[in-house]
Amino acid sequence: MGNKKILLYETPPEWATGVLQDPLALLSDQAYLEKKAANNALEFLNLWPGAKAPVYWLSSVAAIAGDETAHLKMVLRLLEKKGGALEKSHKNPYAVDLNLLVRRGKGNQDLADRLLISALIEARSCERFKRLVEACEDAELARFYSGLIESENGHHRLFVNMAKKILLAHEVEVRWSRLVEEEAQIIQKQPAGPRIHSGMA
């Protein structure tokens, strides 16, 4: 994907101003997202379609899971420090809607879609963290979000590269373009609220 614009829809600055009205709820949401991201990465351990995965596959998946677990610890520590609590339940309709796009039961296409959707979620999270850094008046929170940007961007690139081990590079590029179009519609339809993947009020 080179240096081209990754996402079609650009989050307005007003989104960050809105969600930062309830920073503790936002941190609780992110804690669940980090937990899910770690679990999602580990699910790829046994999904390689051949008898033996490439050497880099297993180590890359483990590294992503390790990063996400580290992020989870950071979020929970910050949430506790600021007097917040982890909410009892969590829903992420954005991820649910994206996963409906997976070509289920289609072998390599199914797996490639799962990887590309994971890449999309990482890319959108990265974009949202940038917006939060720009709008955040709490210096500690701003540093926290800023520290996540490089990692999320790296995960995005890694998931795309993994997909190119499953399908031909051209097929991945075509599918990526389609999924990016769908994501732009999905993110805008999300309900508003203090969530990383929420829509506008």
C-alpha positions in Angstrom: 0.0 0.0 0.0 3.1 2.2 0.0 2.6 5.8 1.1 -0.9 6.0 -0.3 -3.7 7.2 2.0 -4.7 4.1 3.9 -8.3 4.9 4.8 -11.0 6.7 2.7 -12.9 8.3 5.6 -11.0 10.8 7.7 -12.2 11.2 11.3 -13.2 14.8 12.0 -11.4 16.5 14.9 -14.8 16.9 16.6 -15.0 13.2 17.2 -12.0 13.3 19.6 -13.4 16.3 21.4 -16.6 14.4 21.9 -15.3 11.1 23.2 -12.8 12.8 25.5 -15.7 14.2 27.5 -15.8 10.7 29.1 -12.1 9.6 29.1 -12.6 6.8 31.7 -15.3 5.2 29.6 -13.0 5.6 26.6 -10.2 3.8 28.4 -12.5 1.0 29.5 -13.6 0.5 25.8 -10.0 0.4 24.8 -9.1 -2.2 27.4 -11.6 -4.6 25.8 -10.3 -3.8 22.4 -6.8 -4.6 23.4 -8.0 -7.9 25.0 -9.8 -8.8 21.8 -6.8 -7.9 19.6 -4.5 -10.1 21.6 -7.0 -13.0 21.3 -7.5 -12.4 17.6 -3.8 -12.5 16.9 -3.4 -15.8 18.8 -6.3 -17.3 16.7 -4.1 -17.0 13.6 -1.5 -19.3 15.1 -3.3 -22.4 13.8 -4.9 -21.0 10.7 -2.1 -21.3 8.3 -3.6 -23.3 5.4 -0.7 -25.7 4.9 1.0 -28.3 6.9 3.7 -26.0 8.2 3.5 -22.2 8.5 6.4 -20.0 7.3 8.9 -19.4 10.1 7.9 -15.7 10.4 4.2 -16.5 10.7 4.2 -17.9 14.2 6.7 -15.4 15.6 4.8 -12.5 14.1 1.5 -13.6 15.5 3.0 -14.1 18.9 4.7 -10.7 18.7 1.4 -8.9 17.9 -0.4 -10.8 20.7 2.4 -9.7 23.1 2.1 -6.1 22.1 -1.6 -6.1 22.5 -1.3 -7.7 26.0 1.2 -5.1 27.0 -1.2 -2.4 25.8 -3.9 -4.0 27.9 -1.8 -3.7 31.0 -1.0 -0.1 30.2 -4.7 0.8 29.7 -5.8 -0.9 32.9 -3.0 0.7 34.9 -4.0 4.1 33.6 -7.7 3.4 34.2 -7.1 2.4 37.8 -4.8 5.4 38.4 -7.4 7.8 37.2 -10.1 6.2 39.4 -12.0 4.5 36.6 -13.4 0.9 36.5 -13.7 -1.7 33.8 -17.2 -1.8 32.6 -19.0 -5.2 33.1 -19.9 -5.7 29.4 -18.6 -4.5 26.1 -19.9 -4.4 22.5 -18.0 -3.4 19.4 -20.5 -3.2 16.5 -17.8 -1.8 14.3 -15.8 -5.0 14.4 -19.0 -7.1 14.1 -20.0 -5.3 10.9 -16.5 -5.6 9.4 -16.4 -9.3 10.1 -19.6 -9.8 8.2 -17.5 -9.0 5.1 -15.4 -12.2 5.5 -15.9 -14.6 2.7 -16.6 -17.5 5.1 -15.9 -21.0 4.0 -13.8 -19.8 1.0 -10.5 -21.3 2.2 -7.6 -18.9 1.5 -10.0 -16.0 0.7 -11.6 -16.5 4.1 -8.2 -16.3 5.9 -7.0 -13.4 3.8 -10.2 -11.4 4.6 -9.7 -12.1 8.4 -6.1 -10.7 8.1 -7.1 -7.7 6.1 -10.0 -6.8 8.4 -7.6 -7.1 11.3 -5.3 -4.7 9.4 -8.2 -2.3 8.9 -9.1 -2.2 12.5 -5.4 -1.5 13.4 -5.3 1.3 10.8 -8.5 2.9 12.1 -7.3 2.7 15.7 -4.0 4.3 14.7 -5.9 7.1 13.0 -8.2 7.6 16.0 -5.2 7.7 18.4 -3.7 10.5 16.3 -6.9 12.5 16.6 -7.0 11.9 20.4 -3.4 13.1 20.7 -4.3 16.3 18.9 -7.3 17.0 21.1 -6.3 15.7 24.5 -5.7 18.3 27.2 -4.5 15.7 29.7 -0.8 15.4 29.1 -0.6 11.9 30.5 -3.4 10.6 28.3 -1.9 12.3 25.2 1.5 10.6 25.8 -0.3 7.3 26.2 -2.2 7.6 22.9 0.9 8.9 21.2 2.9 5.8 22.3 0.4 3.5 20.7 0.5 5.0 17.2 3.7 3.3 15.9 2.7 -0.1 17.2 -0.8 -0.1 15.7 0.6 1.1 12.3 3.2 -1.7 12.4 0.5 -4.3 13.1 -1.5 -3.0 10.2 1.4 -3.5 7.8 2.2 -6.9 9.2 -1.4 -8.2 8.8 -1.4 -7.0 5.1 1.9 -8.8 4.5 0.6 -11.9 6.0 -2.4 -11.8 3.7 0.1 -11.6 0.8 1.4 -15.0 1.9 -2.1 -16.4 1.4 -3.2 -14.8 -1.9 -1.3 -13.2 -4.8 -0.3 -9.6 -4.0 -2.6 -8.3 -6.8 -5.6 -10.1 -5.3 -4.8 -8.7 -1.9 -4.6 -5.1 -3.3 -8.0 -5.5 -5.0 -9.6 -7.0 -2.0 -8.1 -4.3 0.3 -9.5 -1.5 -1.9 -13.0 -3.1 -1.6 -12.7 -3.5 2.1 -11.5 0.0 2.6 -14.6 1.3 0.8 -16.8 -0.8 3.0 -15.0 0.3 6.1 -15.6 4.0 5.3 -19.3 3.4 5.2 -19.3 1.2 8.3 -17.4 3.6 10.6 -19.7 6.5 9.7 -22.8 4.4 10.6 -21.6 3.6 14.1 -23.5 5.1 17.1 -21.9 7.9 18.9 -20.3 7.5 22.3 -17.0 7.3 24.2 -15.5 4.4 22.1 -12.5 4.2 19.9 -14.6 3.0 17.0 -17.7 5.2 17.5 -19.4 7.4 15.0 -20.2 11.1 15.2 -23.0 12.5 17.4 
